[in-house]
Amino acid sequence: MDYILEERAVRLGEYIVENRATVRSAAKQFGISKSTVHADVSERLKRINPALYKEVRKVLDTNKAQRHYRGGIATREKYKRLKTQKKRGN
């Protein structure tokens, strides 16, 4: 059982680094929860493969730093879409 969890943690780490993926996108890709992704890459991976853990940490730290930009872009797109829909309805 531990072997399966460790293998998943390594696969998650590799996926995140290769794709510069967010926790959310990795969770979706692997069909698991964000909490599980965090546990795998923060706890298990640190113990199993410290070098990969450091690479994953860099990606996740970058994603966290950029999160507010992505949120702003998503909000702007939402309101632009609503405005367009409202114009079509009139």
Phi and psi restraints in degrees (value plus and minus 20) as a CYANA .aco file:
   2 ASP   PHI     -81.0   -41.0
   2 ASP   PSI     -54.6   -14.6
   3 TYR   PHI     -81.5   -41.5
   3 TYR   PSI     -61.7   -21.7
   4 ILE   PHI     -84.1   -44.1
   4 ILE   PSI     -63.3   -23.3
   5 LEU   PHI     -85.0   -45.0
   5 LEU   PSI     -61.0   -21.0
   6 GLU   PHI     -86.5   -46.5
   6 GLU   PSI     -60.8   -20.8
   7 GLU   PHI     -83.6   -43.6
   7 GLU   PSI     -61.4   -21.4
   8 ARG   PHI     -83.5   -43.5
   8 ARG   PSI     -60.4   -20.4
   9 ALA   PHI     -81.6   -41.6
   9 ALA   PSI     -62.4   -22.4
  10 VAL   PHI     -87.3   -47.3
  10 VAL   PSI     -63.8   -23.8
  11 ARG   PHI     -82.4   -42.4
  11 ARG   PSI     -60.9   -20.9
  12 LEU   PHI     -81.7   -41.7
  12 LEU   PSI     -66.1   -26.1
  13 GLY   PHI     -79.3   -39.3
  13 GLY   PSI     -65.4   -25.4
  14 GLU   PHI     -83.7   -43.7
  14 GLU   PSI     -61.3   -21.3
  15 TYR   PHI     -82.5   -42.5
  15 TYR   PSI     -65.3   -25.3
  16 ILE   PHI     -82.1   -42.1
  16 ILE   PSI     -64.2   -24.2
  17 VAL   PHI     -88.7   -48.7
  17 VAL   PSI     -66.3   -26.3
  18 GLU   PHI     -85.1   -45.1
  18 GLU   PSI     -55.9   -15.9
  19 ASN   PHI    -125.5   -85.5
  19 ASN   PSI     -16.9    23.1
  20 ARG   PHI      30.6    70.6
  20 ARG   PSI      20.9    60.9
  21 ALA   PHI     -99.1   -59.1
  21 ALA   PSI     133.5   173.5
  22 THR   PHI    -105.3   -65.3
  22 THR   PSI     145.5   185.5
  23 VAL   PHI     -80.3   -40.3
  23 VAL   PSI     -62.8   -22.8
  24 ARG   PHI     -81.1   -41.1
  24 ARG   PSI     -65.8   -25.8
  25 SER   PHI     -89.2   -49.2
  25 SER   PSI     -55.5   -15.5
  26 ALA   PHI     -85.7   -45.7
  26 ALA   PSI     -61.8   -21.8
  27 ALA   PHI     -81.5   -41.5
  27 ALA   PSI     -62.7   -22.7
  28 LYS   PHI     -85.2   -45.2
  28 LYS   PSI     -64.1   -24.1
  29 GLN   PHI     -81.6   -41.6
  29 GLN   PSI     -59.7   -19.7
  30 PHE   PHI    -113.3   -73.3
  30 PHE   PSI     -26.5    13.5
  31 GLY   PHI      49.9    89.9
  31 GLY   PSI      15.3    55.3
  32 ILE   PHI    -149.4  -109.4
  32 ILE   PSI     152.5   192.5
  33 SER   PHI    -100.6   -60.6
  33 SER   PSI     140.0   180.0
  34 LYS   PHI     -81.7   -41.7
  34 LYS   PSI     -55.9   -15.9
  35 SER   PHI     -82.0   -42.0
  35 SER   PSI     -59.4   -19.4
  36 THR   PHI     -86.7   -46.7
  36 THR   PSI     -60.5   -20.5
  37 VAL   PHI     -80.4   -40.4
  37 VAL   PSI     -66.9   -26.9
  38 HIS   PHI     -78.8   -38.8
  38 HIS   PSI     -66.4   -26.4
  39 ALA   PHI     -81.7   -41.7
  39 ALA   PSI     -64.5   -24.5
  40 ASP   PHI     -83.9   -43.9
  40 ASP   PSI     -68.0   -28.0
  41 VAL   PHI    -104.6   -64.6
  41 VAL   PSI     -39.9     0.1
  42 SER   PHI    -113.0   -73.0
  42 SER   PSI     -58.3   -18.3
  43 GLU   PHI    -122.5   -82.5
  43 GLU   PSI     -79.5   -39.5
  44 ARG   PHI     -85.6   -45.6
  44 ARG   PSI     -68.8   -28.8
  45 LEU   PHI     -83.7   -43.7
  45 LEU   PSI     -55.8   -15.8
  46 LYS   PHI     -80.1   -40.1
  46 LYS   PSI     -56.8   -16.8
  47 ARG   PHI    -100.2   -60.2
  47 ARG   PSI     -58.7   -18.7
  48 ILE   PHI     -99.1   -59.1
  48 ILE   PSI     -68.1   -28.1
  49 ASN   PHI    -163.0  -123.0
  49 ASN   PSI      62.7   102.7
  50 PRO   PHI     -77.3   -37.3
  50 PRO   PSI     -54.1   -14.1
  51 ALA   PHI     -86.6   -46.6
  51 ALA   PSI     -65.0   -25.0
  52 LEU   PHI     -86.0   -46.0
  52 LEU   PSI     -58.1   -18.1
  53 TYR   PHI     -76.7   -36.7
  53 TYR   PSI     -63.5   -23.5
  54 LYS   PHI     -83.6   -43.6
  54 LYS   PSI     -59.5   -19.5
  55 GLU   PHI     -86.1   -46.1
  55 GLU   PSI     -63.1   -23.1
  56 VAL   PHI     -82.4   -42.4
  56 VAL   PSI     -62.8   -22.8
  57 ARG   PHI     -79.2   -39.2
  57 ARG   PSI     -61.0   -21.0
  58 LYS   PHI     -81.1   -41.1
  58 LYS   PSI     -65.0   -25.0
  59 VAL   PHI     -83.1   -43.1
  59 VAL   PSI     -66.8   -26.8
  60 LEU   PHI     -86.7   -46.7
  60 LEU   PSI     -56.1   -16.1
  61 ASP   PHI     -85.8   -45.8
  61 ASP   PSI     -60.2   -20.2
  62 THR   PHI     -82.6   -42.6
  62 THR   PSI     -65.8   -25.8
  63 ASN   PHI     -79.8   -39.8
  63 ASN   PSI     -61.0   -21.0
  64 LYS   PHI     -85.3   -45.3
  64 LYS   PSI     -59.8   -19.8
  65 ALA   PHI     -86.6   -46.6
  65 ALA   PSI     -49.5    -9.5
  66 GLN   PHI    -113.7   -73.7
  66 GLN   PSI     -24.7    15.3
  67 ARG   PHI     -76.4   -36.4
  67 ARG   PSI     -62.5   -22.5
  68 HIS   PHI     -87.4   -47.4
  68 HIS   PSI     -49.6    -9.6
  69 TYR   PHI     -87.2   -47.2
  69 TYR   PSI     -65.5   -25.5
  70 ARG   PHI     -82.0   -42.0
  70 ARG   PSI     -59.4   -19.4
  71 GLY   PHI     -82.6   -42.6
  71 GLY   PSI     -62.0   -22.0
  72 GLY   PHI     -85.1   -45.1
  72 GLY   PSI     -60.6   -20.6
  73 ILE   PHI     -85.0   -45.0
  73 ILE   PSI     -63.8   -23.8
  74 ALA   PHI     -82.8   -42.8
  74 ALA   PSI     -60.8   -20.8
  75 THR   PHI     -85.6   -45.6
  75 THR   PSI     -63.8   -23.8
  76 ARG   PHI     -80.6   -40.6
  76 ARG   PSI     -63.9   -23.9
  77 GLU   PHI     -83.9   -43.9
  77 GLU   PSI     -58.8   -18.8
  78 LYS   PHI     -80.3   -40.3
  78 LYS   PSI     -70.0   -30.0
  79 TYR   PHI     -89.9   -49.9
  79 TYR   PSI     -51.6   -11.6
  80 LYS   PHI     -84.8   -44.8
  80 LYS   PSI     -62.7   -22.7
  81 ARG   PHI     -84.1   -44.1
  81 ARG   PSI     -63.0   -23.0
  82 LEU   PHI     -83.6   -43.6
  82 LEU   PSI     -59.7   -19.7
  83 LYS   PHI     -83.7   -43.7
  83 LYS   PSI     -62.1   -22.1
  84 THR   PHI     -84.2   -44.2
  84 THR   PSI     -61.4   -21.4
  85 GLN   PHI     -85.8   -45.8
  85 GLN   PSI     -58.4   -18.4
  86 LYS   PHI     -85.7   -45.7
  86 LYS   PSI     -60.7   -20.7
  87 LYS   PHI     -83.5   -43.5
  87 LYS   PSI     -59.0   -19.0
  88 ARG   PHI     -88.3   -48.3
  88 ARG   PSI     -51.8   -11.8
  89 GLY   PHI     -94.7   -54.7
  89 GLY   PSI     -42.6    -2.6
